[in-house]
Amino acid sequence: MVKDLIIQVRNLQSAYGERIIHENLNLDIYRGEILAIIGGSGSGKTTLLKELILLKEPKQGDYLIDGINAKNLSFKQKQAIKNKIGVMFQSAALFSSLSVGENIVYVIKKRYNIDDETAKNMAMLKIKLADLDENAYWLYPSELSGGMKKKAALARALAVDPKILFLDEPVSGLDPISADEFDKTIKKLVDLLGISVIMITHDLSSLLIANRVAIIANKTIIFCDTPDKIHTVDNNWVRELFMGERGKRFLDGNKA
Ligand SMILES: Nc1ncnc2c1ncn2[C@@H]1O[C@H](COP(=O)(O)OP(=O)(O)OP(=O)(O)O)[C@@H](O)[C@H]1O
């Protein structure tokens, strides 16, 4: 079966002023896959994410998203691409003065020209898709547990019916059980909706739901393959990451 590319990054160079963050970075992302991006602190994961969601312009190189080159786009063209993507930031970034439902309705009404009742029904569907109880619709962010807050942010990211979902450290700050639940929800969404998920993570257990893992080091992607091949990577940071108990458990359960 020929795999269908949803994102192609070619010879990307990123910089802040004179400081080069990525050089010659190439990455392919397939439709319907979960791709995890890992890398040491300061390796440039967030910078890459910002470029992929069109918040930052690369210095050089090409970036094709769903077949469209993201270079030199007009505001309208950029908006059309942004309508294809949902983003969940680490902080959840929900409006604290709005209930979960109102947070989602706000995004739906910005995206679609529809009446309040339809927007509310759509928001309720997103809440259920994110595995939250219906009652969460009326709760305020301050009334949510950590796990519920993440799922509410996920429901809001789903509000635009994205083809591609970007998750920035989605399970950071969650206990292992809530993190596991969140990962299961992501896997279910991919199977159910056929969306692609790109997730930056520090959490080794989240790699278990990834179809492939991309590792950023030395300003580029040094590895992008299935989790069972990670043990072949010759890099100090990767060795250290997998040296601990959790790392060993991951590798033992995943060797090819
Ligand atoms: N707005 C900015 N201006 C200048 N330098 C920046 C800016 N944002 C990030 N950097 C620098 O770019 C490098 C890559 O940062 P980035 O946040 O992309 O890394 P990261 O892999 O996401 O790190 P972490 O895992 O610690 O969040 C870092 O050295 C950082 O200091």
The ligand as an ORCA input file, in Angstrom:
! r2SCAN-3c Opt
* xyz 0 1
  N      11.650     33.394     20.616
  C      12.911     32.976     20.706
  N      13.942     33.817     20.495
  C      15.222     33.390     20.566
  N      15.587     32.128     20.847
  C      14.616     31.239     21.070
  C      13.233     31.612     21.023
  N      12.492     30.500     21.294
  C      13.367     29.496     21.497
  N      14.638     29.934     21.371
  C      15.854     29.113     21.493
  O      15.815     28.116     20.482
  C      16.303     26.867     20.987
  C      15.249     25.805     20.734
  O      14.126     26.099     21.571
  P      12.809     25.214     21.580
  O      11.881     25.829     22.577
  O      12.332     25.043     20.199
  O      13.378     23.827     22.124
  P      12.607     22.588     22.755
  O      13.247     21.376     22.200
  O      11.152     22.745     22.545
  O      12.964     22.742     24.297
  P      12.163     22.260     25.619
  O      12.078     20.752     25.548
  O      13.064     22.706     26.722
  O      10.833     22.940     25.607
  C      16.610     27.094     22.458
  O      17.998     27.262     22.596
  C      15.885     28.367     22.814
  O      16.587     29.086     23.790
*
